[in-house]
Structures are given as structure tokens and as C-alpha cells.
Amino acid sequence: MKSSALSLLLCLLLLSGCTAPVAAGSATVAPAAAPTENLALTSSSEPLPTPDRSTPLPTYGLDRPASIPIATPSSPYPEVYVREIALQNDGAPFYLAGTELCPAGELVQHTASLSGGLWTKDQVEALGAAIAASRVPLGGLPEALLVFGLETEGALFSANEAIDGWECTEVFQGDYLHLSLEIEWYSGHVSLFFQRTAEGYIPWSLVDHAATRVGGYGFLRFAGQPFMVFAWGGWGSGYHNYRTYWYNLSTRAVELCYMHSFYDEYNVAENVFQFQERVVEQAIPVESKEASYVELNAYLQLGAFYYNEVEGGDVLQYAPEPDIFAAKVPIRLFYDASANAFYLRIPPEVYPLYSETGKAVLRFYFGEQLQALSREGHDFQQQWAATFFEDDAQ
């Protein structure tokens, strides 16, 4: 599959007249070198023809205006009382990157550096058209890019879904070209960025990200920095975890990751079925003389359903109504432009938007209600509340 796709890619390269990148200081255009063990590619000193513009190249409207992924609570109980909780942002700065609240692995898994010559916008567009038309599988993208003289460092692709769409646009007032490659069927994208210089565009970076199902992506300048904000996540039966990533084009690094929509449900005790939800309902970038921060209005919900105990067809005890607790809290993520890093000024142990489901956070926001159930509740309620005060690693 990979070899045939790359062979087709080379044919399209020649038939469409896609030029190879121009080396800095060179006056000629030559085909990029490629591995010969898998690809039948002959070298040539003749320049490739100019791309044919008589037929419009296929495009997909992928670029979006500046936006930050948010979600809407999915609770079937709209009458639930929601506590408003204000946190004091006066603590010592706690920098998020590389900690348990923003693990280093989460920050690097979607990005790679890109290098290889000097490019024109026409060449970048022809690159996108050739890759999409040849339906290069995602796992074969680094090798396909190498055919064009582009090297990636850090990209790890394991999926075999084909790339079948593209669009090339200017972002941040033309400082970068954004070549967006669309992956078939699961609304994923790979973004290739080329940085503008006085001589042309240089390959800059690559970002692998999802789109419509988990929140999309957009571009915004914040604290003087050019950010691509995108969503990624996973889901399954009774579970999803969608996260937002802030990728700084100038540093070629993801500088922040947090959950913007999380849901989980499972049996925590006999006859007790627990569910919890954490949602970012609103995200507002704020810039002032004193500080730059992103204010996230977070909605937290915790609840339990109870099952009847049955023996021989007889109900031994009727289950009480479900218990559902909810809270809203503003979370400020401050930005240190000198360090290119986000930080908290609340105690990190009460930060609810990391990828773990620790009980300590739930006790902080709902401990009063849970303590009341453990003292005064039915057997079911006491059984559920007790799970939050057990001595465990969570």
C-alpha cells in the first residue's frame, strides 16, 4: 500500500508539474532526492515544468477563525442546583508544562519539526494537491514528504487512513503558510507550516490533530504569540476525554494542554453507578498591563444512580433518587511571555482540568455534600460516599 501510494505520488509530481523546493542561493530547480530502495526514481538535471493552473486544484474549507474548543454540559437534569465557586488567584505561580497537570508526553506527541530547502507558495500548493490525489496513508506521510525533500523530526504516525483533501492558506498576516491535509473519515488533519522569509518560505513544523468531533481548531494571537489552538481526544463506551492544546508557532511547541470535555461512568460499589462530567463552557483570552491569562469557565458534575437489591424477585430495599452535585468555577491560566509558559495561581491540587480523575479534586468541590451523605444518607448513599474517603492512590 505504501509503495504504490508513493509511486503514484511521484507520477503526480511529474504530471502535475510540481516543482521541487529551491535551495537557498540556487538559481535552478531540481527534483528532490528520494530513497531508491523502495522507489523507482531517476535523477535528472532538468528543471520540472511550472504547475498547470488551467484546472483549479481541489480545496477543502478547513481553516477556521480564531476559536477555543468548548463544550456544553450533557446533564439530563437541568434543574440541578449549581454552586458558584470563586477561587483566589493569589498563590505562587505553578507552571503547568511538564507536571502531572500537563504531562510532557501530552505536549510532544502531536508535533514535529519540518526542514528542507526554500519554497514558494505555488510549490506548497502543488505538494498538497499531489499528496491528496495520491491518497498517501497517514503512516506513510514522513516518507512521502521525503520524496519532496522535506524531513520531519519527531513525527510518529501509526494510522493507515488516507489523506484525501487539502487547503493552503496564509495565517498571521502572511507570516506562515498553513497547508492543511485532511484525513479521510475521522475528521483528522495534519497541518504543515512554512515560515515566510525575505527569500521565500522555509519548512517550519508539523502538527497532527483532530477536528470536528472533538472541538475543531483555530488561530489567535495571544500575549504577542501566534497560537494554533486545536482539539484532540478519545472516546469509548460511557467515556470520553477531549483535550485542548495551545501550540505556539514561534516556539514550535505545545505550551498548554487541558480537558475541555470529560465524561466517565462506571460501577463504583455494589448497586452504585457513578458518573462525572467536567466541561469548559467558555474560554476568554484576557490581556492587560498587569497580566495575560485565559479564563476558563468550568462546569463540574458528580452523581450516582442506585440499583434496587432484589432477592427471589422481591425488592428488599427501594433505591433512593439519584444524587447529583454540580459546580461552576472560573479557572485562570496565566501566561508568562518571557518563559513561553502557562501557570496557575491557585493550588494545583484543586485544578480540575487535567487528564486524571483524582478523588482529591472531587472531594474539594463536593466534599460537604459527600460528608453529609456518609453521615445521614441511605445505605446506598453511605456506600457511595465512603468510596471518596478510602485511602487510595487517587
N, C-alpha and C positions, 0 to 999 in steps of 0.2 A: 504493500500500500504506500509506504513512504517513498520507495524508489520510483514508482510510477508517478506519484504526485510531483516529485521533484523533476522527473523527466519532462512532464507536461509543463511545469513551471519554466524550465529552460526553453522549451519550444515557444511558450507565450512571450518570454523575454525577447526572443529574436523576432517573432512575427509581429508583435506589437511595437517593436522598435524602442523598447525601454532602454535608455542609456544607463550605463554604469556610473557610479559616483566619480566625480572629478577629483583627483588628488590635488592637494594644496600646491599651488605653484606650477601646475601642469597645464599645457595648452591642448592636450589631446584627451579623448575619451576612449577608454578601452574596456573590454569585458572584465568583470571581477573574476579573480581566481576562485576555483572551487575544488573540493576533494575529487580525485579521479578514481578512487577505488569503487565508489558506488555510482558515479555519474559519468556518462559519456559526454564530456565537454572538451572541445578542442580549443586551443588558444588561437587568437587572431590579433594582428596588429591594426586591423581596420576598425575605425570607429563605427559604432552602431548607429543606425538611422534615427532621426528625430521621431518621437512618438506621433502616431497618426491621430489628429484631433477631429477628423471628419465625423467620427461616431462618438457621441458622448459616453464617457466612462460611467458605469453603474455606480450610484451612490446610495447611501442609507442615511437618513436623518438622525444621527446618533448624538451629536453634540447638544448639550442642554445648557440653559442659562444657569447662573450661579444658584446652587441649591445645596442644602444639607439634608441627608436622609432622616426622616422622622416617621412615626407610626401612630396609629390610632388604637387605643385600648380595645380589646376584643371581649370585654366582660359582658356576659348575658344578663347582668344585674345592674342596670343603670341607676337604681335607687340606693346603691351602697354609699354609705357616708364616707367622704374622703377628707382626711385630715390634712391641713396645710402645715407644712413643717419648714421653718426657716433655720438655716444653718449659718453660723457666724464664720465669715471668711477672714479670720484674723490670726490663723495659725502660721507656723513656719512653713515656707514653701516645701512641698513634697513633689519632686519631679517624677513624672509618670513613666517615661520611656525606660525600658529595661528592668522594671519592677514587676512584682506579682500582679499589679493592677494594669499593666501594659507590657506584657512579656516581649522580650526581644524577638522571639520567634515569630510573633504575630506581626512585627514590624517589617521583617525582611522577606517573608515568604511570597509576596506578590510583586516584587520589584527586581529589576536588573539594570545594569549599565549597558549602554549601546555605543559602539565605536565603529569607525570605518569611513574615512575619506570626507570629501566635501560634496554636498548635494544641492540640486536645485529643486524648486517646488514641483516642476514637471516630472522629475525623476522620482520624487517621493510618491506622487500620484500614480505613476506607472507601476511602481513597486506594489502599492495596494491593489491595483487592478489585476496584476499578474498573480499575486498570492490568492486573491479571492476567486479568480476564474479557474485556477488550478485546484481549488479546494484542498489546500495543504492542511493535513491534520495538525491539531494544536501541538501534539507531541513532536512533530517534525518541524516546527517553526524555526528553532535556532539553526538547524541545518539548512533550511530554505533561505533564511536570511544570509547565511554564509555564502550562498551562491551569488548574492549581490554584493559581497564584500563587507557585510555587516556582522560584527562579532558581538555576542551577548555574554555578559559575565554575571552569573547568579540566577539565571532563569531556569526554573525546574517545571517542566510541563509533562504530565503523565497522561492526560486525556487524549483520545483519538478523534474527538468530534472535529468536523471540518470547518475551516474558515471560509465563509461564503458571502461576505459583504465587507464594504469598506467605505470610509469617507476621510478626506483630508481637509482640515480647516486650520485657520490661524487662531491662536489663543493668546491672551495677554498682550493685546495691541500688536500682534505680529512677532512678539519675542520668541515664540515657539510655533512650529508646525505640529499639529496633532493628527497622526494617522491612526484612525480607529478601525480595527479589524473585528468584524462580527463573527461570533462562533455560532454555528447552527444549533437550533432547537432549545438551548437552555439559557438564552439571553445573556450570554457572557461576552466579554470584549477583551481585546488586548490593545493597549494604547502604546504607540511608538511616538516618542517626542524627538524633534530635531530643533536644535537651538540656532537662532539666527546670529550670524556674524557679518562683518563687513564684506566678506568674500562669498557668502552663501550660507547654507545650513549644515551644521555638523550633527551627526547622530548623537543623541543625548541619553535617553533612558527608555525603559520598557516597564509597563505596569499591566499585570493580569488581574482583571476584576470582573465582577458580575454587574448586573444592571437592573432590569425592570422588576424582577420578582422580589428583590430584597431592598430596593430603595434607590437605584439609579446612581448617577454621578453628575458632577458639575464643577465649574471652575470659579474661584473667587480669590481676590487679593485681600489678604488679612495681615495686619501688622507689617505692611510693606512686603510681604512674601507672597509668591504665586502658588496657590494651593489647588490641587485637584482633590476633591472630596468624593469618595466613592464607597460603595457598599459591597459587602461580601457576607456569606453566611451558609449555614447548613440547617437542614430540617429533617424530620422523621415523624414517626407516629407519636403524637402527643408532645412534640418538642420542636422548637426552632430557636436559633440563635443568630440574629442578623447584626452585623457589626459595621461601624462607620470608621473609615480610615482617612486621615489627613496626610496627603502626600505633597511634600514641598518640592516643586520642580527645581528650585535653585540649589538645594542640597542633595537632590535625588534620593530622598529618604522619606519613609513614612514616619511622621513625628508623633502621631497620636492614633490610638485605636480604642473604641469603646462600644458597648452594646447599645443599639438604638431600638431593638425589639427582641425580647426574650420571653419564651413561654415554656413551661415544663409541667408535666403532671404524672403522678405515679402513686402507687400504694406505699404509704409510709408506716402503716401499722395495720393490724387486723381490723377490717371493717372501716378503715380510714383511707380516703383517697384525696391526696393533696394536690393543689395546683398553685402556681405562682406566675406572675407576669411583671415584666419591667419594660417600660416603654418611654422613649424620648418623644414627647408630644410637640415640642417646639425647640428650635435651636437658633439663637440670636447672636451673631458676632457683634461685639461692642468694642469700640476703640475710643480712648480718651487720653488726656495728658497723663493721668495717673496710672492707667493700666490698659492692657488689651486682653480681653477674655471672651470666651464663648459661653453663653448662658444656656444651659440645657434644662428645660422644664421636664422633670422626670415623674412618671406615674408608676407607683408600685402597688401591686395587689397580691395578697396571700389569702388562700382559702382552703377549705376542706369540705368534702362531701362524706356522708356517713352511710354505711350499709346496715340493714337490719340483720340481727342474728336470727337464724332460722334453724329449728331442730325438728325433724319429722314433719315438716310442713307447718309448724306452729311458730308464730312470731314470739320470741322470748322478750324482746325489748324493741320498742319503736325508736328509730334513729331520729335525732333532732334535726332541725333545719340546718342547711349548710351555714358555716361560719365564713364570712368574707370580710377582710380588712383591706383598706386602701389608704394610700397617702400620696400627696404631691409635694415635691421638693425641688427647688432650683439648685442646680449644680453648676458652679463656675469653674471653668477650665482656663486658667491664666496662661498667657504666652510670654516667654522670655525671648525677645528677638535676638539678643546678644548671644544666647546659647542655642537658639533654634530648638526650643523645648517647651512643652506644656507642663504645668504644675498645678497642684491643688493647694488651697489654704484652709481646708477642712481636714479633720483627722482621716487619714487614709482608710482606717478600719470601718468608716461609715459610708464610704464611696460605693454606690450600688451598681455601677455600670461596667464592672469587669466581667470576665467570662466565667468566673466560678459562681457557685450558688451557695456560698457560705452562710451558715446559720447565724453567725455573729451579726451580720448586716440585718437580717430579718429580725433578730432579737432587738436591735437598736430601734428599728422603726415600729415594730409591733409587739414589743416585749410586754407592755402594760396589758394589752388585750389577752395575750397568751398566758400571763401570770394569773389573770382573773379566771380564765378557763380552767387552769390547773387547780385552782382553789375551789371554785364554785360550779364547775361545769358537770355535765353528764359523764358517764363512763367513757363514751366515745370522745368527748371533748378533752377530758383529762388525759386520755391516751395520746391524743394528737399533740396537745401542748407539751407533754413530757418529752417528746422527741426533740424539742428545741433546747432542752436544758440537760440533755445527756452529754457526758464527757466524750466528745469525739473530735476528730481532726478537722472537721468542717467548722 
